[in-house]
């Protein structure tokens, strides 16, 4: 599917293969058949710059038990804690207003796992600024 954003307010039985081929920057749907491994692959693709250019948010509604270990397998995942909040220059505290640059270049997603949904936000992207590689940080809209 080629569109900048889409929202389905009904069941969407996308296969993992179809989900990985969605080319939307913003998406929200009732995900009844996308597996934890498929979500993990989606995140890995984006981290390794193989995902949708300009991706911002995926909201996958589904009432099922999710396996956090499978969702985060092979990813350098960190819980938001005091050290993260300190290193992120107030990102957690001011999540709705955060904008800035840090020195270490990497791609970052913020993942929120709940009993009825998983939300994936693109929050940092490797960038080149003033001749130096850096990380651009932004907040979800």
DSSP file (Angstrom, degrees, kcal/mol; ACC not computed):
  #  RESIDUE AA STRUCTURE BP1 BP2  ACC     N-H-->O    O-->H-N    N-H-->O    O-->H-N    TCO  KAPPA ALPHA  PHI   PSI    X-CA   Y-CA   Z-CA
    1    1 A X              0   0    0      0, 0.0    22,-2.5     0, 0.0     2,-0.7   0.000 360.0 360.0 360.0 128.4    0.0    0.0    0.0
    2    2 A X  B     +a   23   0A   0     20,-0.1     2,-0.3    22,-0.0    22,-0.1  -0.884 360.0 114.4-111.3  99.3    1.4    3.4   -1.0
    3    3 A X        -     0   0    0     20,-1.0    22,-0.2    -2,-0.7     3,-0.1  -0.964  65.5-122.8-159.3 150.8    0.0    6.3    1.0
    4    4 A X  S    S-     0   0    0     -2,-0.3    21,-2.1     1,-0.2    22,-1.6   0.850  92.5  -3.5 -68.6 -32.3    1.5    8.7    3.4
    5    5 A X  E     -b   26   0B   0     20,-0.2     2,-0.3    19,-0.2    22,-0.2  -0.990  61.7-179.7-156.9 150.6   -1.0    7.8    6.2
    6    6 A X  E     -b   27   0B   0     20,-1.8    22,-1.5    -2,-0.3     2,-0.4  -0.993   9.7-164.2-152.9 151.4   -4.0    5.5    6.8
    7    7 A X  E     -b   28   0B   0     -2,-0.3     2,-0.5    20,-0.2    22,-0.2  -0.980   5.5-167.9-136.4 118.8   -6.4    4.7    9.6
    8    8 A X  E     -     0   0B   0     20,-2.8    22,-0.2    -2,-0.4     4,-0.1  -0.939   7.3-166.0-107.1 128.4   -8.6    1.6    9.6
    9    9 A X  E    S+     0   0B   0     -2,-0.5     2,-0.3    20,-0.1    20,-0.1  -0.030  70.9  57.0-101.1  29.4  -11.3    1.5   12.3
   10   10 A X  E    S-     0   0B   0     20,-0.0    20,-1.2     1,-0.0    -2,-0.1  -0.867 103.8 -58.6-144.9 177.2  -12.0   -2.2   11.7
   11   11 A X  E     -b   30   0B   0     -2,-0.3     2,-0.5    18,-0.1    20,-0.2  -0.386  46.0-165.5 -61.9 136.1  -10.2   -5.5   11.7
   12   12 A X  E     -b   31   0B   0     18,-2.4     2,-1.5    -4,-0.1    20,-1.0  -0.935   8.0-162.6-127.5 107.5   -7.3   -5.6    9.2
   13   13 A X        +     0   0    0     -2,-0.5     2,-0.3    19,-0.1    18,-0.1  -0.383  25.6 165.3 -90.2  59.9   -5.9   -9.1    8.5
   14   14 A X        -     0   0    0     -2,-1.5    19,-0.2     4,-0.1     2,-0.1  -0.562  33.2-131.6 -70.4 135.2   -2.6   -8.0    7.1
   15   15 A X     >  -     0   0    0     -2,-0.3     4,-2.7     1,-0.1     5,-0.2  -0.387  28.2-104.7 -74.4 167.1   -0.1  -10.8    6.8
   16   16 A X  H  > S+     0   0    0     17,-0.3     4,-2.6     1,-0.2     5,-0.2   0.922 124.4  53.1 -59.0 -42.9    3.4  -10.1    8.2
   17   17 A X  H  > S+     0   0    0      1,-0.2     4,-0.9     2,-0.2    -1,-0.2   0.913 110.8  45.8 -59.4 -44.0    4.6   -9.8    4.6
   18   18 A X  H >> S+     0   0    0      1,-0.2     4,-0.6     2,-0.2     3,-0.6   0.916 111.5  52.5 -65.3 -42.8    1.9   -7.2    3.8
   19   19 A X  H >< S+     0   0    0     -4,-2.7     3,-1.1     1,-0.2    -2,-0.2   0.914 107.6  51.4 -58.4 -44.3    2.6   -5.3    7.0
   20   20 A X  H 3< S+     0   0    0     -4,-2.6    -1,-0.2     1,-0.2    -2,-0.2   0.721 109.9  51.1 -68.0 -20.0    6.3   -5.1    6.1
   21   21 A X  H << S+     0   0    0     -4,-0.9    -1,-0.2    -3,-0.6    -2,-0.2   0.485  78.3 119.7 -95.7  -4.2    5.4   -3.8    2.7
   22   22 A X    <<  -     0   0    0     -3,-1.1     2,-0.4    -4,-0.6   -20,-0.1  -0.424  49.5-159.9 -61.5 132.4    3.1   -1.0    3.9
   23   23 A X  B     +a    2   0A   0    -22,-2.5   -20,-1.0    -2,-0.1     2,-0.4  -0.499  43.1 125.0-115.6  61.3    4.6    2.3    2.8
   24   24 A X        -     0   0    0     -2,-0.4   -20,-0.2   -22,-0.1   -19,-0.2  -0.941  51.4-153.8-122.8 142.4    2.9    4.7    5.2
   25   25 A X  S    S+     0   0    0    -21,-2.1    31,-2.9    -2,-0.4    32,-2.3   0.801  92.3  28.8 -80.9 -31.0    4.5    7.3    7.5
   26   26 A X  E    S+bc   5  57B   0    -22,-1.6   -20,-1.8    30,-0.2     2,-0.3  -0.999  75.2 165.7-129.7 131.4    1.5    7.1    9.9
   27   27 A X  E     +bc   6  58B   0     30,-1.9    32,-2.7    -2,-0.4     2,-0.3  -0.999  13.7 176.8-148.1 147.5   -0.7    4.1   10.3
   28   28 A X  E     +bc   7  59B   0    -22,-1.5   -20,-2.8    -2,-0.3     2,-0.3  -0.947  20.9 141.0-149.1 126.3   -3.3    2.8   12.7
   29   29 A X  E     - c   0  60B   0     30,-2.0    32,-2.5    -2,-0.3     2,-1.1  -0.989  57.5 -95.2-160.7 161.2   -5.3   -0.4   12.5
   30   30 A X  E     -bc  11  61B   0    -20,-1.2   -18,-2.4    -2,-0.3     2,-1.0  -0.716  44.7-154.8 -81.6  99.9   -6.8   -3.3   14.4
   31   31 A X  E     +b   12   0B   0     30,-2.1   -18,-0.1    -2,-1.1   -20,-0.1  -0.668  29.5 159.5 -86.5  99.8   -3.9   -5.8   13.9
   32   32 A X  S    S+     0   0    0    -20,-1.0    -1,-0.2    -2,-1.0   -19,-0.1   0.602  76.1  26.2 -97.0 -12.1   -5.4   -9.3   14.2
   33   33 A X  S    S+     0   0    0    -21,-0.5     2,-0.6   -19,-0.2   -17,-0.3   0.424  83.2 110.9-134.1   1.8   -2.7  -11.2   12.4
   34   34 A X        -     0   0    0    -19,-0.1   -19,-0.1   -18,-0.1     2,-0.1  -0.713  60.8-141.5 -81.2 123.6    0.6   -9.4   12.6
   35   35 A X     >  -     0   0    0     -2,-0.6     4,-2.2     1,-0.1     5,-0.2  -0.285  20.7-110.4 -83.1 166.0    2.9  -11.4   14.8
   36   36 A X  H  > S+     0   0    0      1,-0.2     4,-2.4     2,-0.2     5,-0.1   0.886 122.0  53.0 -60.4 -39.3    5.4  -10.3   17.4
   37   37 A X  H  > S+     0   0    0      2,-0.2     4,-2.3     1,-0.2    -1,-0.2   0.877 107.6  51.4 -64.0 -37.5    8.2  -11.5   15.1
   38   38 A X  H  > S+     0   0    0      2,-0.2     4,-2.1     1,-0.2    -2,-0.2   0.894 110.1  47.9 -66.0 -40.6    6.7   -9.4   12.3
   39   39 A X  H  X S+     0   0    0     -4,-2.2     4,-2.2     2,-0.2    -2,-0.2   0.905 110.7  52.7 -65.3 -41.2    6.6   -6.3   14.4
   40   40 A X  H  X S+     0   0    0     -4,-2.4     4,-2.5     1,-0.2    -2,-0.2   0.913 109.2  48.7 -59.2 -44.2   10.2   -7.0   15.5
   41   41 A X  H  X S+     0   0    0     -4,-2.3     4,-2.8     2,-0.2    -1,-0.2   0.892 108.0  55.0 -64.7 -39.4   11.2   -7.2   11.8
   42   42 A X  H  X S+     0   0    0     -4,-2.1     4,-1.9     1,-0.2    -1,-0.2   0.928 111.2  44.8 -56.7 -46.9    9.4   -3.9   11.0
   43   43 A X  H  X S+     0   0    0     -4,-2.2     4,-2.6     2,-0.2    -2,-0.2   0.908 112.7  50.5 -67.1 -41.8   11.5   -2.2   13.8
   44   44 A X  H  X S+     0   0    0     -4,-2.5     4,-2.3     1,-0.2    -2,-0.2   0.911 108.3  53.3 -62.2 -42.0   14.7   -3.8   12.7
   45   45 A X  H  <>S+     0   0    0     -4,-2.8     5,-3.7     1,-0.2     6,-0.8   0.924 111.9  45.0 -58.8 -44.3   14.1   -2.7    9.1
   46   46 A X  H ><5S+     0   0    0     -4,-1.9     3,-1.9     4,-0.3    -2,-0.2   0.932 111.2  52.0 -67.3 -44.6   13.6    0.9   10.2
   47   47 A X  H 3<5S+     0   0    0     -4,-2.6    60,-0.2     1,-0.3    -1,-0.2   0.875 111.6  47.8 -57.9 -38.1   16.6    0.9   12.5
   48   48 A X  T 3<5S-     0   0    0     -4,-2.3    -1,-0.3    -5,-0.2    -2,-0.2   0.178 120.7-109.9 -91.9  17.7   18.8   -0.4    9.6
   49   49 A X  T < 5S+     0   0    0     -3,-1.9    -3,-0.2     1,-0.1    -2,-0.1   0.795  91.8 111.3  62.1  33.5   17.4    2.2    7.3
   50   50 A X      < +     0   0    0     -5,-3.7    -4,-0.3    -6,-0.2    -5,-0.1   0.324  58.7  86.8-111.3   2.6   15.4   -0.3    5.2
   51   51 A X  S    S-     0   0    0     -6,-0.8     2,-0.3    -5,-0.2   -28,-0.1  -0.026  94.8 -47.9 -90.7-165.0   12.0    0.9    6.3
   52   52 A X    >   -     0   0    0    -28,-0.2     3,-1.8   -30,-0.1     2,-0.2  -0.497  59.2-119.4 -70.3 126.2    9.6    3.7    5.1
   53   53 A X  T 3  S+     0   0    0     -2,-0.3    -1,-0.1     1,-0.3    -7,-0.0  -0.491  99.8  16.0 -65.7 131.8   11.4    7.0    4.6
   54   54 A X  T 3  S+     0   0    0      1,-0.2    -1,-0.3    -2,-0.2    68,-0.1   0.582  86.4 171.6  81.0  10.3    9.8    9.6    6.9
   55   55 A X    <   +     0   0    0     -3,-1.8    -1,-0.2     1,-0.1   -30,-0.2  -0.259   7.6 164.0 -55.0 136.9    8.2    7.0    9.1
   56   56 A X        -     0   0    0    -31,-2.9    66,-2.3     1,-0.3     2,-0.3   0.686  52.8  -1.0-122.1 -44.5    6.6    8.6   12.2
   57   57 A X  E     -cD  26 121B   0    -32,-2.3   -30,-1.9    64,-0.2     2,-0.4  -0.981  39.0-170.2-159.5 138.9    4.1    6.3   13.9
   58   58 A X  E     -cD  27 120B   0     62,-2.2    62,-2.7    -2,-0.3     2,-0.6  -0.991  10.4-169.3-127.5 123.5    2.5    2.9   13.8
   59   59 A X  E     -cD  28 119B   0    -32,-2.7   -30,-2.0    -2,-0.4     2,-0.7  -0.944   5.4-171.9-114.6 109.6   -0.4    2.2   16.2
   60   60 A X  E     -cD  29 118B   0     58,-2.9    58,-1.8    -2,-0.6     2,-0.3  -0.877   7.3-158.5-108.7 103.8   -1.4   -1.5   16.1
   61   61 A X  E     +cD  30 117B   0    -32,-2.5   -30,-2.1    -2,-0.7    56,-0.3  -0.626  30.2 138.3 -80.9 135.8   -4.5   -2.2   18.1
   62   62 A X        -     0   0    0     54,-2.4     2,-1.2    -2,-0.3   -30,-0.1  -0.750  47.1-137.7-176.7 130.3   -5.0   -5.8   19.3
   63   63 A X        +     0   0    0     -2,-0.2     2,-0.3    53,-0.1    53,-0.2  -0.733  64.2 106.2 -94.6  88.8   -6.2   -7.5   22.4
   64   64 A X  S    S-     0   0    0     -2,-1.2     2,-0.4    51,-0.6    53,-0.1  -0.981  77.1 -91.3-155.8 156.7   -3.7  -10.3   22.9
   65   65 A X        -     0   0    0     -2,-0.3     2,-0.3    51,-0.0    50,-0.1  -0.590  43.4-153.2 -72.1 127.5   -0.8  -11.1   25.1
   66   66 A X        -     0   0    0     -2,-0.4     2,-0.9    48,-0.1     3,-0.1  -0.801  12.8-129.6-102.9 145.4    2.4   -9.9   23.4
   67   67 A X     >  -     0   0    0     -2,-0.3     4,-2.6     1,-0.2     3,-0.4  -0.824  16.5-166.0 -96.5 101.7    5.8  -11.4   24.1
   68   68 A X  H  > S+     0   0    0     -2,-0.9     4,-2.0     1,-0.2    -1,-0.2   0.854  87.2  56.2 -56.9 -38.5    8.1   -8.5   24.9
   69   69 A X  H  > S+     0   0    0      1,-0.2     4,-0.6     2,-0.2    -1,-0.2   0.906 110.9  43.6 -62.7 -41.4   11.2  -10.7   24.4
   70   70 A X  H >4 S+     0   0    0     -3,-0.4     3,-0.7     1,-0.2    -2,-0.2   0.907 112.0  53.8 -69.3 -42.0   10.2  -11.5   20.9
   71   71 A X  H 3< S+     0   0    0     -4,-2.6    -2,-0.2     1,-0.2    -1,-0.2   0.865 119.8  32.8 -58.8 -37.0    9.2   -7.9   20.1
   72   72 A X  H >< S+     0   0    0     -4,-2.0     3,-2.2    -5,-0.2     5,-0.2   0.348  83.9 138.4-105.6   5.1   12.6   -6.6   21.2
   73   73 A X  T << S+     0   0    0     -3,-0.7     3,-0.1    -4,-0.6    -3,-0.1  -0.273  78.6   6.7 -57.0 130.0   14.8   -9.6   20.1
   74   74 A X  T 3  S+     0   0    0      1,-0.3     2,-0.3     3,-0.0    -1,-0.3   0.501 106.2 112.8  77.4   4.0   18.1   -8.4   18.5
   75   75 A X  S <  S-     0   0    0     -3,-2.2     2,-1.7     2,-0.0    -1,-0.3  -0.835  75.5-121.7-107.8 147.3   17.3   -4.7   19.3
   76   76 A X        +     0   0    0     -2,-0.3     2,-0.3    -3,-0.1    -3,-0.1  -0.635  47.6 179.0 -84.4  81.8   19.3   -2.6   21.8
   77   77 A X        -     0   0    0     -2,-1.7     2,-0.4    -5,-0.2    -3,-0.0  -0.694  11.8-174.5 -94.1 137.9   16.2   -1.8   23.9
   78   78 A X        -     0   0    0     -2,-0.3     2,-0.1     3,-0.0    -2,-0.0  -0.997  22.2-128.4-131.8 133.6   16.4    0.3   27.0
   79   79 A X        -     0   0    0     -2,-0.4     2,-0.7     1,-0.1     5,-0.2  -0.477  38.7-100.0 -71.1 148.7   13.7    1.1   29.5
   80   80 A X        +     0   0    0     -2,-0.1     2,-0.2     4,-0.1    -1,-0.1  -0.635  65.3 149.2 -70.2 116.1   13.1    4.7   30.3
   81   81 A X     >  -     0   0    0     -2,-0.7     4,-2.7     1,-0.0     5,-0.2  -0.725  63.4 -79.0-135.8-174.0   14.9    5.2   33.6
   82   82 A X  H  > S+     0   0    0     -2,-0.2     4,-2.4     1,-0.2     5,-0.2   0.895 128.1  50.4 -59.7 -41.3   16.8    8.0   35.4
   83   83 A X  H  > S+     0   0    0      2,-0.2     4,-2.8     1,-0.2    -1,-0.2   0.920 111.7  47.4 -65.0 -43.0   19.9    7.5   33.3
   84   84 A X  H  > S+     0   0    0     -5,-0.2     4,-2.4     2,-0.2    -2,-0.2   0.937 112.2  50.1 -61.6 -45.4   18.0    7.6   30.0
   85   85 A X  H  <>S+     0   0    0     -4,-2.7     5,-1.8     1,-0.2     6,-0.3   0.896 113.1  46.4 -60.6 -40.6   16.1   10.8   31.1
   86   86 A X  H ><5S+     0   0    0     -4,-2.4     3,-1.2    -5,-0.2    -1,-0.2   0.938 116.1  44.1 -66.0 -47.5   19.4   12.4   32.1
   87   87 A X  H 3<5S+     0   0    0     -4,-2.8    -2,-0.2     1,-0.3    -1,-0.2   0.765 108.0  59.1 -70.4 -25.6   21.2   11.4   28.8
   88   88 A X  T ><5S-     0   0    0     -4,-2.4     3,-1.1    -5,-0.2    -1,-0.3   0.265 108.3-122.9 -89.7  12.6   18.2   12.4   26.7
   89   89 A X  T < 5S-     0   0    0     -3,-1.2    -3,-0.2     1,-0.3    -2,-0.1   0.874  77.4 -39.0  51.4  46.9   18.3   16.0   27.9
   90   90 A X  T 3><S+     0   0    0     -5,-1.8     4,-3.0     8,-0.1    -1,-0.3   0.572  97.0 137.8  85.2   9.1   14.7   16.0   29.3
   91   91 A X  T <4 S+     0   0    0     -3,-1.1     7,-0.2    -6,-0.3     6,-0.2   0.919  76.0  42.5 -54.8 -47.6   13.2   14.0   26.4
   92   92 A X  T >4 S+     0   0    0      1,-0.2     3,-1.3     2,-0.2    -1,-0.2   0.953 116.6  47.1 -64.9 -49.2   11.1   11.9   28.8
   93   93 A X  T 34 S+     0   0    0      1,-0.3    -2,-0.2    -8,-0.1    -1,-0.2   0.876 126.0  29.7 -60.7 -39.6   10.0   14.8   31.0
   94   94 A X  T >X S+     0   0    0     -4,-3.0     3,-2.5     1,-0.2     4,-1.2  -0.225  75.3 147.3-114.4  41.8    9.2   17.0   28.0
   95   95 A X  T <4 S+     0   0    0     -3,-1.3     3,-0.3     1,-0.3    -1,-0.2   0.815  72.8  51.0 -50.2 -38.3    8.1   14.2   25.5
   96   96 A X  T 34 S+     0   0    0      1,-0.2    -1,-0.3    -3,-0.2    43,-0.1   0.610 122.0  31.0 -78.4 -10.9    5.6   16.4   23.8
   97   97 A X  T <4 S+     0   0    0     -3,-2.5    -2,-0.2    -6,-0.2    -1,-0.2   0.357  85.2 131.9-125.7   4.7    8.0   19.3   23.3
   98   98 A X     <  +     0   0    0     -4,-1.2    41,-0.3    -3,-0.3     2,-0.3  -0.331  17.1 150.4 -69.8 138.0   11.4   17.7   22.9
   99   99 A X        +     0   0    0     39,-0.2     2,-0.3    -2,-0.1    39,-0.2  -0.874  21.6 100.9-161.1 131.9   13.6   18.7   20.0
  100  100 A X  E     -E  137   0B   0     37,-0.9    37,-2.0    -2,-0.3     2,-0.4  -0.990  54.2 -93.3 175.5-172.3   17.4   18.6   19.8
  101  101 A X  E     -E  136   0B   0     -2,-0.3     2,-0.3    35,-0.2    35,-0.2  -0.980  23.9-169.2-132.2 143.7   20.7   17.0   18.7
  102  102 A X  E     -E  135   0B   0     33,-1.2    33,-1.5    -2,-0.4   -14,-0.0  -0.826  28.2-120.2-124.8 168.9   23.0   14.5   20.5
  103  103 A X  S    S+     0   0    0     -2,-0.3     2,-0.4    31,-0.2    -1,-0.1   0.887  85.2  81.9 -82.1 -40.5   26.4   13.4   19.4
  104  104 A X  S    S-     0   0    0     30,-0.1     2,-0.5     1,-0.1    -2,-0.1  -0.540  76.4-135.3 -75.2 120.2   26.1    9.6   19.0
  105  105 A X        +     0   0    0     -2,-0.4     2,-0.3    28,-0.1    30,-0.1  -0.627  48.4 122.4 -80.2 119.5   24.6    8.8   15.5
  106  106 A X        -     0   0    0     -2,-0.5     2,-0.4    28,-0.1    21,-0.0  -0.979  58.2-106.7-162.6 167.0   21.9    6.1   15.6
  107  107 A X        -     0   0    0     -2,-0.3     2,-0.4   -60,-0.2    18,-0.2  -0.815  38.6-169.5 -97.4 140.2   18.3    5.4   14.7
  108  108 A X  E     -F  124   0B   0     16,-2.5    15,-2.0    -2,-0.4    16,-1.8  -0.996  14.2-171.5-139.3 138.0   15.9    5.2   17.5
  109  109 A X  E     -F  122   0B   0     -2,-0.4     2,-0.5    13,-0.2    13,-0.2  -0.915  16.9-143.3-117.1 149.1   12.3    4.1   18.0
  110  110 A X  E     -F  121   0B   0     11,-2.9    11,-2.9    -2,-0.3     2,-0.5  -0.977  21.4-164.8-110.5 123.8   10.2    4.5   21.1
  111  111 A X  E     -F  120   0B   0     -2,-0.5     2,-0.5     9,-0.2     9,-0.2  -0.930   9.4-165.6-116.3 129.7    7.9    1.5   21.6
  112  112 A X  E     -F  119   0B   0      7,-2.7     7,-2.4    -2,-0.5     2,-0.6  -0.966   7.7-164.3-115.3 118.5    4.9    1.5   24.0
  113  113 A X  E     +F  118   0B   0     -2,-0.5     2,-0.2     5,-0.2     5,-0.2  -0.914  17.6 162.4-110.3 118.3    3.5   -2.0   24.8
  114  114 A X        -     0   0    0      3,-2.8     3,-0.3    -2,-0.6   -48,-0.1  -0.753  52.1-102.0-125.1 172.3    0.0   -2.1   26.3
  115  115 A X  S    S+     0   0    0     -2,-0.2   -51,-0.6     1,-0.2     3,-0.1   0.732 121.3  31.3 -69.1 -21.3   -2.6   -4.9   26.7
  116  116 A X  S    S+     0   0    0      1,-0.2   -54,-2.4   -53,-0.2     2,-0.3   0.411 125.9  11.5-117.3   0.9   -4.7   -3.5   23.8
  117  117 A X  E     -D   61   0B   0     -3,-0.3    -3,-2.8   -56,-0.3     2,-0.4  -0.992  50.2-139.8-168.1 160.9   -2.1   -1.9   21.5
  118  118 A X  E     -DF  60 113B   0    -58,-1.8   -58,-2.9    -2,-0.3     2,-0.5  -0.999  21.2-164.5-126.7 130.0    1.5   -1.5   20.5
  119  119 A X  E     -DF  59 112B   0     -7,-2.4    -7,-2.7    -2,-0.4     2,-0.5  -0.970   2.0-165.7-118.1 130.8    2.6    2.0   19.4
  120  120 A X  E     -DF  58 111B   0    -62,-2.7   -62,-2.2    -2,-0.5     2,-0.4  -0.967   8.5-173.8-116.3 119.6    5.9    2.5   17.6
  121  121 A X  E     -DF  57 110B   0    -11,-2.9   -11,-2.9    -2,-0.5     2,-0.6  -0.934  23.7-135.5-113.1 134.2    7.2    6.1   17.3
  122  122 A X  E     + F   0 109B   0    -66,-2.3   -13,-0.2    -2,-0.4     3,-0.1  -0.807  37.7 159.9 -80.5 122.5   10.2    7.2   15.3
  123  123 A X  E     +     0   0B   0    -15,-2.0    15,-2.1    -2,-0.6     2,-0.3   0.585  56.2  27.7-124.0 -17.4   12.0    9.5   17.7
  124  124 A X  E     -GF 137 108B   0    -16,-1.8   -16,-2.5    13,-0.2     2,-0.4  -0.996  59.0-174.4-146.1 144.3   15.6    9.8   16.5
  125  125 A X  E     -G  136   0B   0     11,-2.1    11,-2.8    -2,-0.3   -18,-0.2  -1.000  34.2-105.9-141.1 138.7   17.2    9.4   13.1
  126  126 A X  E     +G  135   0B   0     -2,-0.4     2,-0.3     9,-0.2     9,-0.2  -0.370  52.4 169.2 -59.5 136.8   20.9    9.4   12.0
  127  127 A X  E     -G  134   0B   0      7,-3.0     7,-3.3     2,-0.0     2,-0.5  -0.950  36.9-127.1-148.2 160.9   21.6   12.7   10.3
  128  128 A X  E     +G  133   0B   0     -2,-0.3     2,-0.4     5,-0.3     5,-0.2  -0.983  32.0 175.3-114.9 128.1   24.4   14.8    9.0
  129  129 A X  E >   -G  132   0B   0      3,-3.4     3,-2.0    -2,-0.5    -2,-0.0  -0.987  65.3 -13.7-138.2 123.3   24.5   18.4   10.3
  130  130 A X  T 3  S-     0   0    0     -2,-0.4    -1,-0.1     1,-0.3     3,-0.1   0.868 128.7 -52.7  54.5  40.2   27.1   21.0    9.6
  131  131 A X  T 3  S+     0   0    0      1,-0.2     2,-0.4    -3,-0.0    -1,-0.3   0.463 120.3 103.2  78.7   1.5   29.5   18.4    8.2
  132  132 A X  E <  S- G   0 129B   0     -3,-2.0    -3,-3.4     0, 0.0     2,-0.4  -0.919  73.8-119.6-119.1 143.9   29.1   16.2   11.3
  133  133 A X  E     + G   0 128B   0     -2,-0.4    -5,-0.3    -5,-0.2     2,-0.2  -0.656  50.4 148.5 -78.0 132.4   27.2   13.0   11.8
  134  134 A X  E     - G   0 127B   0     -7,-3.3    -7,-3.0    -2,-0.4     2,-0.5  -0.798  46.2 -98.3-147.2-173.0   24.6   13.4   14.6
  135  135 A X  E     -EG 102 126B   0    -33,-1.5   -33,-1.2    -2,-0.2     2,-0.5  -0.983  24.7-146.8-120.8 125.4   21.2   12.3   15.6
  136  136 A X  E     -EG 101 125B   0    -11,-2.8   -11,-2.1    -2,-0.5     2,-0.4  -0.791  17.8-161.1 -88.4 130.7   18.1   14.3   15.0
  137  137 A X  E     +EG 100 124B   0    -37,-2.0   -37,-0.9    -2,-0.5     2,-0.3  -0.887  17.1 160.5-112.1 142.7   15.5   14.0   17.8
  138  138 A X        -     0   0    0    -15,-2.1     2,-0.3    -2,-0.4   -39,-0.2  -0.960  33.3-112.6-151.7 169.7   11.8   14.8   17.5
  139  139 A X        -     0   0    0    -41,-0.3   -43,-0.1    -2,-0.3   -17,-0.0  -0.748  37.2-100.8-104.1 152.6    8.5   14.2   19.1
  140  140 A X              0   0    0     -2,-0.3    -1,-0.1   -45,-0.2   -83,-0.1  -0.380 360.0 360.0 -64.9 151.2    5.6   12.3   17.6
  141  141 A X              0   0    0     -2,-0.0    -1,-0.1     0, 0.0   -84,-0.0   0.489 360.0 360.0 -82.7 360.0    2.8   14.5   16.3
